């Protein structure tokens, strides 16, 4: 009794400059749509990091994952507008900066109180 392949996925490697992107999909998924999603992701990464390179993804993997989370939900394209994704990422970055400033000011208050 053969139930089919153990891993019923197709992987789609794409090369952009020196970066390779791969996405595993079901056999019934549209490969052209996946290629378009990868292209969309790379364009947004380029917009965010300047010309994205391997080091950007290594040292800022959390931002790359955040960008991917803004684009996809449950493997389906959520947001196709690059401007909207850029605006959401900028808002997230400003929230992170505000949290860092607040943490810094709290640390200063604690340091002064313990002197």
N, C-alpha and C positions, 0 to 999 in steps of 0.2 A: 504494500500500500504506500504509494508515493504521494506525499502531501505537498510537493513542490519544493522550491529552493528554501534552504534554511533561512537565508536572509533575503527576502524578496524586495530588495532595494536596488536602485540604480544610482551610482554616484556621478556627479557632473563636475569634473575639475575645470576650473577656468583660470586663465593666467592674465593678470593685469600687471604690467611692468615686471617687477621681480616677485610679485606676490601670487600665490596660488590659493584659490578658494574652492572648496568642495562642499556639496550639500547632498545629503542622502534623502532620497524620495521614494515613495511607493511606485510600483510599476504603472499604476493608473494615472499618476500625476503628469502634468504637462511639462515636458523638459524645457520648452521655450519660455514658459512662465518662470521657471526656476532660474534660467540664464538671465532673464530680465530682472529678477529679484536680486541676484548676485551683482549685476551691473548697477542697479539702483543703490545697493549697499556700498559699493566701491565709490560711486560718485559722491555719496554723502560723507564717507570717510575722507575723500579728497577735499571736500569743502571744509570739513572740520579741522583736519590736521595740516592743511596745505596739500602738498603732494605726499600722500600717505606712503609710508615705507614699513619694512618689517619691524624696525625699532619702535615706531609709533605704536604698533599693535602689541609688542612685547611689554613695553613700559606703561602702556595705557590700555591694557586689555579690558579693564572694567568699563572704560568709556566706549570701547568698541562693542562690548556686550550690551551696554545701555542703548547705544544707537540701534543695534540689531533688535532689541526688545521694543523700541519705538516703531520699527518697521514691520515686525512680524508678531502675530499672536497665534499660538497653536499651529505654527508652520504655514499660516496663510498671511498674505499681504494685508497689513492693517492700514498703513499710511503711504500713499504714493506721492504725496507732495513733499519735495525736498525742502521747500521754504518752511513748511509746518514742522518738519522734523528738526530743522536747524533752529527754529524758534523754541521748540521744546527742550532741545539740548542746551541752548543758551540759558533758558530759565533754570534748568537743573544745575548748570555750572554756577549760576548766581546764588542759588540756594546753598550749594556746597561752600562757596566762599563766605556767605553770611554765617554759616554754622562754624566755619573755621575762625572767623573773627570773634564770634560769641564765645567759643571755647578759649580763645586766646585771652579775651577780657576776663573771663571767669578765672583762668589760671593766674592772671595778674592780681586779681582781687584776693585770691587765696594766698598768694605769695606775700602780699602786703599785710594781710591779716596775721600771718604766722611770723612776721619779723619781730 
